[in-house]
Amino acid sequence: MRIALGISYHGGAYQGWQSQLSGQTVQDQLEKALTRLAARPISTLCAGRTDAGVHALMQVVHFDTDSIRREVSWVRGTNALLPRDIGVEWAREVPAAFHCRASALTRRYAYLLYESPVRPSMDTGRVGWVMLPLDADRMRSAAQRLIGEHDFSSFRASQCQALSPVKQMREIAISRRGAYLRFEFEANAFLHHMIRNIMGCLIAIGSGKKPVEWIDEVLQARQRKIAAPTFSPDGLYFLGPRYDAHWGLPERTAAYDGLP
């Protein structure tokens, strides 16, 4: 049978999602726990790989197995074997036609930014940090210029393995709660470091270092060196993919309510 899982994790202690020889990745920890629970090797695929230090509220994975377990057992049994900073939120048996990556319609991320002259303490590792005051309206104006289908080469890491830099940005929403700014991104897919590179540019505009129109120059240049430096991974959260309703999978987890 094919099983889909929703996974949440704090990425601070891990070298990203994808398995490495060090074994210190989220995928390595998850597969080790699943293999113990199933009493046979389990290999997973994920909806969207995350980098070192990046968090997830609903990473979606799937795997095939002939081990028979109830859905609640896949959740509680796996969680009992996982480190405390990784958790299975839900489990569903899905048809063999389901593929966590190929079946995704869009993918969603949030970036949490802390605006303060003093570095964060309670939220260290969970938020990005800027010392200068930011103008949210300037950043919203710049963000709207990225909506639609574009070549995002200027926001693409040199090691990006995507076949095409052309992606469709569906939405960028920016909201504020006191010293915290929340940026939400939704697109059909994202390039490596794409959001962190966009964040660097939006912060340059929000702080007044660059005009709003500069984002057009960056986008049209299609050269990474034109954009701002890659921003910190600390405040980046993979919110998860969206699927067609007929798959019957959740769109959010309880962890969403914990973000400003």
N, C-alpha and C positions, 0 to 999 in steps of 0.2 A: 504494500500500500504506500501511497505518497502522503506525507505529513507536512503541513505548514506550521511554522511557529512564529510568534511575534516576540522579539527579543529587545530588552532594554539594557543599557550598560553605561557606566561612567568610564570614559576612555582614557582617563589620566594615567592608569598603570599599564596600559597596553600599547604595543607597537602597531596599532591600527586593527582593522578587521581581519585582513587576509593572512592565512597561515604562513609562518616562517620557521626556519630551523630552530630559532631560539625557543619556540613554543609559547612565547609571551604575546599572543594575540587573542582577540576575542574568539575567532573561529577555532583556534586550537583548544581553548578552554571549553567551548561548547561541545565540540566533537568528542573530546575526552569524556565529558559527562554523559553524553548521549550513548557513547559506545559502552560505558559501564552499565547504563540502565538497560540497554537493548541486549547486552551480552554478546555483541558482535559489532564489527566495525561500522561506523556511520560516517558518511561524507555529506557535507552540506553545501548548498549554493545560496547566495544572498541576493537581495534586491539591489543593494548599493553598497559598495565597499567604502569604509571610512578610514581616514588617516589616523596616525598616532595622536592621541589627545582629544579626538573628536568623540562626542557622545551620541547615543541613540535612544529614542523613546519608543520606536517601533520598527526596528530592523526586521525584515521578513525573510525567513529562510525556508527551504524545503529539502526533504531528503526522502529516499525510498528505503523501505525496510520490510522484512517479513516477520519482525517481532510484533506481537499483538499486545498493545497497551491501550487502556482507556485514555481519552484526551486529557482528563484531569491527572492521570498518572504521568503523562509526558511533561506536564507542567510541574507538578509537585516533586516528582521523582528526580527530574533533571535539576530543579532548583536546589534540592538537597545536596547535590554533588558539585554545584557551581560555586565560585567565589562570590562573596556578598555583593560585589559591584557589577555582577551580571545576573540577569533574571529572565526567565521565560514568563511572558505575560499571558499568553494563550496558545492553544494547540487546536488544529483542525485537520481532520482527514479530508483530502482534496482529490479530485479526479487526476488521472495520470496526465491529462492535457494541461494542467496548471503548471506554470513555471514562474517562480517568484520574480524573476527579472523580465522575461519576455512578455508576461501577462500584465505587467504594470502599465497603467495609462499615463501617470505622472509620478513625480517624486517631490517630496516636500522637505525643506530644511528650515530651521529657525536659528537665528544668531542673537544671543543675549549680550548686550553691551552695557557696561557700568561706567557712568560719567561722574568722575570725582577727582579732586586734586590729590587724593590719597588712594593708594593701591587697595584693592579688595583684600579682606582677610577671611571673613566667614564664607565668601563665595570664591575663594581662590581655586583656580582650575575649572570653575563652572561658568565664568563670564569673561568676555573680553574687557579690556580696560582702556579708557582714554582720559587724559588729564584735562583737556580743553573742553569748554562748553560747545555743544553741537546744535546746529539749527536743523530740526527735524523736517521742516518744510522744504528747505533747500535739498535735503537728501531725498525727500519724496519726489520732488521735481526731477532730479537726476535719475532716480530709479525708474520712473515712468518711461524714460527714453530707452530703457533696455527691454521693455515689454514687446513681445512679438518674436518672429523668427529672425535670428541674426547669426553671423559668423562671430563667435566669441573667442577668437584666437588670442586677443589681447589679454584675456583673463584665464588663459590655459597654461598649466605648468608644462615645462619642457619635457617631463617624463610621462605626460598624458598618453594613454594608449587608445583613446577613442578614435574610431575610424573617421569621424567627421567633426569639425568644430562648430557646425551649424546646429543650434538647438532652439527650441521654442520656449521662451520665458512666458509663462501664463500669468503670473502675479508676483508682485513684490509689495508687501504691506509693512509699514513702519508705525509702531505705536510706542507711547512713552508711559511709564508709571514711575513718577519721581525721578530718581537717578538712573533708572533702568530703561533702556531702549530695546525693543524687540523687533527684529527684522524677520519677516517670513517670506520664503521663496518657494515658488512652485513652477516646475518646468517638466517637459517630457523626459529630459535627462540632463545631467550636469557633467562638465569636464572636471578633470583633476584640479583641485584648488580653485575652481571657478568662483565659488561663493566667497572664499577668503580674499581673493583678489578683487572682487567687486566691493567687498566691505572696505578694503583699503582705499579704494577710490571714493566711495560714499563718505567716508570719514574725512578725507582730504577736502571734499566739497562742503560737508557740514561744519567743519572748523573754519571755513573761509579761506583756506590755503589755495583752493582752486575754484573757478567759477562753475556754475551748474552746467554750462555748455561744454565744459572740458570732457564730460563723459562721452559726448558725441565724437570728439577727436580720438579718444582712446578706442572706442568701438570700431571706428572706421579705419584706424591704423592697422588693425589685425597684427600687432606686434606686442609681445609681452613686455618688452622694455619700456613701452610708452606708459603703461599703467603704474599704479602705486605698488609699493612692496606688499607681499603676501601678509595678511593680518594673522593674528594669533588663532590657534585652533581651539582655545579654551572655551569660548562661548558658542561653539557650533554644535548643533543637535540635528541628527537625522530624524525627522518626524515620521518617515515611512512613505511607502508608495500608496497610490490609490489604485484600486482594481474595480473592474466591472462588478456590479452588485450581485450578479448571478453566482460568483464564487463564494459568497456568504462569509467574507472575512471582515474583521473589525477595521474601522478607519482610524481609531485612536485608542489610547490606553489611559489608565488613571493617572499616569505620570505626567500627562499633558497639563493637568491642573496645577502642577507645582511650579510652572514657569510664569514669571511676571507677564 
